[in-house]
Amino acid sequence: MTYKRKFFYNFAVLIFLLMGLFSIFTKEIAIDLGTANTVILHNNQVVVDEPSIIAIDTKTNQVKAVGKKAMYMEGRCPKGIITVRPLKDGVIADFQYTELMLREFIKMTGTKGYLFPPSLKMVICIPSGITEVEERAVRDSAEQAGAKEVRMIHEPMAAAIGIGLDVLDANGNMIIDIGGGTSEIAVIALGGITTSTSVKVAGDKFNNDIIAYMRRNHNIEIGLATAEQIKINVGSAVDSLDNPPPDYQVTGRSLAKGVPISVTVNYREIAQALDMSISSIEMAVSSALEQTPPELSSDIYKTGIYMAGGGSLLRGLDKRLAAKTGLKVHVAEDPLLAVARGTAIALKNFDKLPFLMK
């Protein structure tokens, strides 16, 4: 072997070894950055599943807690410490706090112990109705939090992939993803979204409806955490259930006397409290169906509608939408993680399916 050939051979081997070395220091994570919860997957495993909330010391601007710990502090903080939910209606409302929150969540994935911090490759899901400015804010937050390569995928597309639908097929599928800030309705075919509608009515709006109902009908003041528990325990979209949940005892502050009191609520009351919000989702679904091309409408008639997101767990919501549309409605097997798992699959096919991402 001549000197020149030996040089190029050794150089090629060195490049190969360096590429392998750099791949070790690359960490791939999929992020469902939601208004209510943030879910992060690494190697198809859920490594973070925390509420999207951060507690900050206002004097030092230091992070006191994130996720469940910060949520427990909400409404209980001493002077000088605040809790912030930096995402609103599915988009970033506070860039700085989103970046800080993301950094803390990424530390939870196990990057903290590395001698050299790994290069992060991320796929983040975003609402289909997001603006370019809002999209840029998501990308900037991810990059400031340490991402070297960022791609984004729309939530309905991620939900469809997570449910197990063939999004590349010519047959159309309708997806309803009811998250914390928005409800995304989309018709997907041939790897693209043909029709989409987004309404800012979802889990957070349900909680606010419950708070307003308790003030109006029971003269009691409750917080967001209590409203969430009411929704989980006796939340319903209809006032008639085959297997109704037991009545739920609620403790809060009396608006008349200012002292703690306890009242009991049932699912029929919560169905009444949520009725207008559920009607808004029904109207959005009807609007999306009206905009759907005839051939895809035929496909949806055969396959029905698929639901994902935490809001799809609301009792009777699938039956109510089925009655409104006259179509079969299927709730995903694991609706809370459908979007996150779809995002993880997109990450795994980062180079093979670039047209699914932005």
Secondary structure, 3 states (H helix, E strand, C coil): CCHHHHHHHHHHHHHHHHHHHHHHCEEEEEEEECCCEEEEEECCEEEEEEECCEEEECCCCEEEEECHHHHHHCCCCCCCEEEECCEECCEECCHHHHHHHHHHHHHHHHHCCCCCCCEEEEEEEECCCCCHHHHHHHHHHHHHCCEEEEEEEEHHHHHHHHHCCCCCCCCCEEEEEECCCCEEEEEEECCEEEEEEEECCCHHHHHHHHHHHHHHHHCEECCHHHHHHHHHHHCECCCCCCCCCCCEEEEEEECCCCCEEEEEECHHHHHHHHHHHHHHHHHHHHHHHHHCCHHHHHHHHHHCEEEECHHHHCECHHHHHHHHHCCCEEECCCCCCHHHHHHHHHHHCCCCCHHHCC
